[in-house]
Amino acid sequence: MLLERKKIAMLVAEFLGTALLTVVVLAVSKSNIGVPYFVALAAGLTLATMVMVFGAVSGAHLNPAITLGLFSARRIKLLPALAYVAAQLLGGIAAYLLYTYFTDSTLSNDVTFDSRVLVAEAAGAFILSTGIAAAVYQKLDGGRAAFTIGASLALGVMVAALGSGGVLNPAVALGLRTWEWGSYVLGPVLGAVIGFNLYALLFAPVGGLITKAKDKKK
């Protein structure tokens, strides 16, 4: 019973956390102050808060690219990773539906492939995943983990915004209606995979390659 409750709690945490992150990005990016710096700070603060709220429950990935990056670095198994990605994408969809209800308007998805966007999203996701990898491999917890991860997202968004929308998250892209496989999906996934594996290869403390999140996903 407790094990089933734990698994359900993990998926609900990923769903709710991703939905809230997407709603915040929608609220800021679609407002009159929707400039990259405000979006970056709002997204970073939201992610830091969600790490504090849900970090001990699910690891607070809240991003399919991060989950796939952790999977590529063997920090999460296949089935939990797929369940996480599904919950995160559903969170993005739920956030968009909530946005349309509140604003009584819809958004069109007319994004097309652009190699600059792909590279920009990959670069931003690389920064984000490197920060998360540091928190994981150095076993940061509490406020230190939240600050490191939130700040990494803010920095990643600001860098990526030079050549893209600075989304760095396929689930958020789904909610923003900027979903495009070659740019806002593949870009963040590539950046996250490279970031996690590079950190694990070069910077992770020897003998300290463990994470609480891994135990939760067994």
N, C-alpha and C positions, 0 to 999 in steps of 0.2 A: 504493500500500500504506500509506504513512504517513498519507495523507489519510483513508483508511477507518479506520485504527486510531484516529485523532484523533476522528472522529465517534462511533465506538463508545465511546471513553473518556468523551466528554462525556455521552452518555446513561447510561452506567453510573454516572458520578459523580452525576448528578441522581437516579437511582434509589436508590443507596446512601445518599446524603446525606439525601434525604427520608425514607427508611425509618428511618435512625438518629434523625433529629429526631422522627419520630412515635413511635418506641419510647420515647424519653426522656420525651416528654410523657405517653404512656400510663402509664409507670412512676411518674411523679411525681403525675399527676392522680388515678390510681386507688389511690394509697397513703394512709396515714393523715395524710400531710403535704401533701395535695393542695390547698393554698390558693393563691390567685392569685399571691402574691409568690414562692413557691417554684417554681411552674410557670413564671413569667416568667423568673426567674433561670436555671433549668435550660434552658429553651428558648433564651434569649439566649446562654448559654455554649456550648450545642451548636452553634448557628448560627455563632457566632464561630469555633469550632474548624473547622467544615466550610468556612468561607470560607478559612481558612488551608490546609486540606487540598486542597480542590477548586476554589478560586477561580480558579487559573490554568488549570484544565482546562476547566470549563464556565461559569464565572462564579458558580457556587453559588447559583442561584436557589432551588431546593428548595421552590418554592411556585408553583402554577399562576397565582395572582393576580399575583405579581411578574412572571412571564414574560409574561402578557397585558398588564400595565402597561407593561413595556419594549417590547412589540410596538406598543402604542398610541402610544408616544413614538418609534417607528421606531429602536429600538436592537437589534432582532432581527427577522429575516425570518419569513414565515408558516410555511413548512415546518419550519424548526428549532424554532419556537415550539410547533407542534403536537406534534412529537416530544418536546420537553421536558415538555410537559403530560402526555403519555401515560406517560413514564418516571416522573414524579412521582406520578401517581395509582397506578401499579403499586407504587411504593415504599410508599405509604400502605397499600395492600392487604396487601403482604408484611409490613409491621410489625404489622398486626392479626392476621394468621395466626401470626406468631411469638409475639405476646402470648397468644393463645388456647392455643398449645402450651405455653408456659411456665407459665401460670396454670391451665390446664385449666378454663377458663371462657369464656363468650362475653358479648358486649355487645349490647344491643338498640338499634335506631335508632328511637326514638319521638319525635324532635324535630319540632315543627310550626312553621309560620311565625310570626314575631313581629317586628313593625316595629322594636321597641327593639333586638332582637338584630341586625337588619340594620344599623341606624345605628351601634351599638356596634362591630360587626365592621368596618364601613367606616372609622370613626374610628381604630381600632387599626391597620388596614392602611395608612391614610393616613400615620400616624406612621412605620411601618416603611418604606414606600416612599419617603418623604421622606429618611430616613436613607440608604437604598440609593442614591437619586438623588444625594445629596451625595457619596457615595463614588465613584460613576460619573463624574459631571461634574467633580468636583474631582480626579479621577485619583488617589484614595487607593489605597495598596497595602499589602500585608503586614499588620502589626499594627494600623495606623491604620484600614484598611478593615474588618478583622475586629471591632475594638472598636466602630466606628461602627454597623455593621450589627447586631451582636449586641445592643448597648445599645438600638438602635431597636426591635428585636423585644421586648426585655424591657419597655420603656416602653409600647409599643403593646399588649402583652398586659395590663399592669396597668390601662391606661385602658379597654380594651374589656371587661375583667372586671367593670366596674361595671354593665354591662347585658347581658353574654353570657358564654359560656364562655371568651372570650379566645383563640380558636383562630387566626384571621387567615390560615388556610391551608386551602383546600379538600381538599388531599391528606391533611393531618393530620386534618381533619374526617372524611374517609372512614375513616381508621384508628381514630378515636375513636368512630365510629358516631354522629356528630352531623351527618351529611350532610343538608342541606336546601337546595334551590335558592335560595329567597328570602332565607335568613338567612346560612348559613355558606358559601355559594358566591358569590352575587351581592354580598353585603356586602363581602367582602375584595377582589373584583375591582373594584368601584366605587371603593373607597378607594385601591387601587393605581393605577388609571388616573388618578384626580384628582391623586394625590400626584406621580407622575412628570411629568405634563404641566404641572402648576403650577410645579414646580421648574424644569423646562426653560424655561418661559416667563418666569419672573421672576428666578430665582436662579442659573441656570447661567452660568459664565463665558463671555463672548463669545469665539468662536473656539476654545473648548476642549471642544466637545461631542463628545468621542470616548471610547470605552471599549475596553479590551482584549477584553472579552466580545463586542463586536460583531464584531471581526475573527475570532474563533473560530467564529462562527455563520454565516459566509459560505459 
